Every structure is written in C-alpha cells, then in structure tokens.
Amino acid sequence: MTKEYGRPVEFAIEYKRTLKSQAKYAKIREAIESEKRVKAFLYLVPAYELLHSITDALCQMEQLVLFGLVDEFKKDRLETRVRD
C-alpha cells in the first residue's frame, strides 16, 4: 500500500518468471482492467528480456501497470527503477 494525496492506495505486486502465451496475456489484461479495488500493478521479472516482452504484452492499459526487475526490488524496494 502507498499513499496518493494523503490517502492509502492499494497496489498489487506480481512476479513472473516465464513468458506466457498471447491468449493468456489477453485474459490477464481483462482481469487487470476489470479490477476496481487495486489502483496499480507492479510486475517484477528476473531478466530484461522478459521485462521487454511483458511490457509489450501489457502496454497501453487504462489501469496503471509498472514493470521492474526483481533483484532491484529485493535490494531496495523504494529505489527500484520501474517503467510503464
């Protein structure tokens, strides 16, 4: 949970180790777009190659979806570089 304008905002953290099929990502997109309680999603992955593929699969969504490397997150959560 983080704060936005002084109010708590819930966000989800997802860890992905492998690339999924396009059909699976279509279902993931639907689930994310239909989520009402969670305002943001952070996808963590182990490698840049996977980072780029997942970013491409989940780009241009209404919900805020950010992507980062799991090793950076483990090292310093608040300083993790993320991309949208």
N, C-alpha and C positions, 0 to 999 in steps of 0.2 A: 504494500500500500504506500502511496505517496500523497502529497498534498498539492492541490491545484486551487489557487485563490483561497488558501486557508482551509479548504475542505478536503477530507480524505477522498482519495480516488483509488479504486481497486484496479489492479492490472494483473494479467496472467503471465506466467513465465513458462515457456515451452522449450524442451530440449530435444533436438532432433539429431540423430547420429547418421541416418541414411536418407537418401533421396527417395521420394515417393513417386507414384505414377501421376500423370496429369489428372486422371479421374479422381484420385484420392485428394489431390490439392483442390479440385473443384468442390468437393464435399467439405474440406477444411475451410475454404473461402465462405461457403454458405453458412457454416457454423459460426465463424467469426462475425460475419455481417449480421447475423440474427441475434447475437449476444447483446443483451441490454444492460446487464449489471456491471460487466467488466468494460472499462473505457479504453484500455490499451493492452497490447500483447507484445511481449518480448520473446523473440525466438533466438535461442542460443544454439550454436553449432560448433563442432570441433575443428573445422578447417575452412579456409577461404573459398575453396572450390564449392563446397556445399552452401556456404553463405551466399554466393552469387546465384546459384541455382534456385534456392528457396526464395531469395529476394525477387527474382524474376517471376516465380510461380505465384507469389502473393503480393505483387505490386498493385498500385492504384486501387486501393480499397477505401471504403468510407471510414472504417474503424482505423485507429492508429495502430500500425504494426511496425515494430522496430526489430532490427536484427543485429546480433553481435556474436563475438567468439567466446565460448565457454571458459577458456583459460584466462582471458582478461577479466571475466566476471568473477571467477574464483579468486583471482589475485586482489582485485579492488573493485567491489561492486559499484561504488559510487563514481568511479572514474572510468568505467567501461565505455569504450567508444561504440556507438551504435549508429546504424544507418536506417533510413526509412525507404 
